[in-house]
Amino acid sequence: QGKFTLLRDTRTDGSFLVHHFLSFYLRAGCKVCFVALLQSFSHYNVVAQKLGVSLAAAKERGQLVFLEGLKSCLDLLFGEEEQPGQPSPLQFLSTSDLRALFDFVRVSLTPAGGDSWKSPVLLVDDLSVLLSLGAAPVAVLDFIHYCRVSVCCQLKGNVVVLVHGSEDSEDEENELVVNSLCHHSDLILWAEGLATGFCKDVHGQIKIIKRLSLRQAAQQDLVQIYQYKIQDRNVTFFARGLSAAVL
Amino acid sequence: LVFTEEDKYDLYSNLLFKYFLAEGIVCGHDLLVASAKEHPDNILKELPAPLLDDTYGKELGDEAAAVKSEDFQDSMKIAWRYQNLPKMEASPTTYTKFGHYYDISKKMSPELYQSVKWHSFYLHEELSFEPKMKTCNMNSGYARLLQSIQRIISQEGFDGSDPQKKQRNVLRIGIQSLGSVLWGDDVCCSDTPEDMHSLTKFLYVLRGLLRKSLSACIITVPAHLIQNKAIMERVTNLSDMVVGLESFIGSERETNPLYKDYHGLVHVHQIPRLNSLICDVSDAKDLAFRLKRKLFTIERLHLPPDLSDTVSRASKQDLAGSAKLLSSGCGAMAMGKKHLDF
C-alpha cells in the first residue's frame, strides 16, 4: 500500500504490463482510476476480457473510473462550450496546465459514501503522451508528485504509471521525466527488447527492480531479470536463456 | 493510423499513398484526400488502374514460371482490415484473394473514381475559412484539416451517429506530406522548431477521430527532413503502424551489388497491437521494394550468391556490414546496435 510503481519500456511495447495491473487490481477489489491516454476503451475491454475481467461491468458498479483520453479530447475540441464549473481533465491541451487532470484523479479516487472498495489505485497509460501534447516535463513531474501525495499518502493507495523511453533516446524531455520517476519509484518494471534482435519465442526481457534503498539507507536495490513471451491470453516468464523453445 | 516515412525524393511513398487510395475506390469506400502540395483532383487522376483478376493471374503465372521456385518471391499485397489498419502479408506462393492489384502504367478511369464519394482538402483553398473549433495552440493548417475531417465523419455518419443509415461504409483518409513546410509547420526546418507540439497534437486528435469512426488513414511524412529526433519518437508512439521507405537513389547503396535488384528498403518500425496482448509479427524482417514497369512489389531481401572471384576484402566487409544492419532492422521488437562477433 502506498507504493509507486513505474512501468517502463524500451524498444518494445510494455502495455501488457498495464493490462496485467488493470485486471489484477480490479480482481482484488480496489477502486481504480484509469487514465487511458493512448488507446480506446474497447481495446482495453477486449484484452481485459481475455484476462478474465469485464471493464464495462466494473464501470457500471463504480469500481472503475475510466478517462478515455482520445474521446475526451474530441469532446474538448469539437464539443460545445463546457460549463465553467467543470473543466475538462484534458484542458492542458490548450492551457498546458495539468491541474484539471489532477483534480479529476483526486475526485474520482476520494471515497464517496457507500463505497466498499479497498484501497484506491491510479493507473496511467502513458505518461509520455502528456509531453507530446504540450505539457512541460516539470508540469508532468508536478502532476505525478501531487498524485502521489494524494493517492499514496493521504488515501493509502497505489500508483502505477507507464512511460516509454530508452537510454539512448533523443527525447531529452522524456528522459528527464523517466529518470526522475525512476529515482522516486518503489518498484520498477522495465520491459526491454532483446539486445540481440528480434526473436519469435522470446519477446523481450523484463527487469524487476525493488527499490529497497528508498526505504532504508543501507539497503541495496534488488534486481531480478526474466525473459518473457507474450501469448494471446497471458504472458509466460522464464529465466534468461531457458525459453521453452530452447529447452 | 499508418505513418509512412517518405523516401528522399518522394517517389515511392507517393506510390504507396496512391495504392491506398486506389484500393479504397475499388472497394467502394469513401475517400478523403488532403494535401498541401498537389491539388487532390490531380492526385485522383493519377491513381493506378486496377487489374482484372484474370489478366493479372496470367501474368503472374508467366513470371512465376520463369523464376526459381525456391526464391522468396513475395508479391506485394496490401491487405486492408476494416478496423483501421493495413497488415502486410507476405505469402510466398499462394495468392490469396485479399486486396487488389494495380497496373501503374495505366491511370484509373474517371468513371471508376467518380463512382465513389470523395472529399478533398487542399490547404491553399481552405485558408480563407476561419476554423470554428478551439485550436489548442495547434498550427492553423492542421486545425482546419481536423475540422474538415470531423465534419465529414459526422455528416456522413461514419461514427455511427446516424442510426437510420443501414449501409455503413469505411472512410479512407490520405494525408500527403504532413509536417512539411507547405502545411505551415516548421518542424522540418530546424532542430528546435518554434512549435514543437502541433504535429503530435494533430496526430493525437486524428487518432481519436479514427478510433471513434470507421476510418483508416495513411499519412506520409518527409521524415528525413525532420531533424529533431525526439519528435519522430513521439510520433511513432502515437501511430499504430509505422513504415519507412528508403530509396537507393543518390545514395551509395545504389551501386552496392547487394541491392542491385531493388530500388529501396522497407523498414517496418512498428506494427499495430490492437485489441490483443500480442501483435502479428511476420518472420520477414528485411524487406526491399522494387518498381517494375507495371508493378510495385515488396519482397524479402535476400543476398545474391557471391559468385565473383575478385571480390576484394573491403567490399566484402561492406556487404557484411550492411547485411548486419538489415537483420537488426526491425525496431519494433529490438534494435541491436552492437555488432556481434562470430
Interface residues (C-beta under 8 A of the other chain):
Chain A: R11 T12 D13 S15 F16 H19 L38 Q39 S40 S42 H43 V46 V47 K50 G69 L70 K71 C73 L74 L76 L77 F78 L93 S94 S128 V129 L131 S132 L133 G134 H164 D168 S169 E170 D171 E172 E173 N174 E192 G193 L194 A195 T196 G197 F198 C199 K200 H203 G204 I230 Q231 D232 R233 N234 V235
Chain B: M133 K134 C136 N137 L146 Q147 Q150 H197 T200 K201 Y204 V205 R207 G208 L209 R211 K212 N228 K229 A230 E233 R234 N237 L238 R273 L274 N275 S276 L277 I278 C279 V281 D283 K285 S327 S328 C330 G331 A332 M333 A334 M335 G336 K337 K338 L340
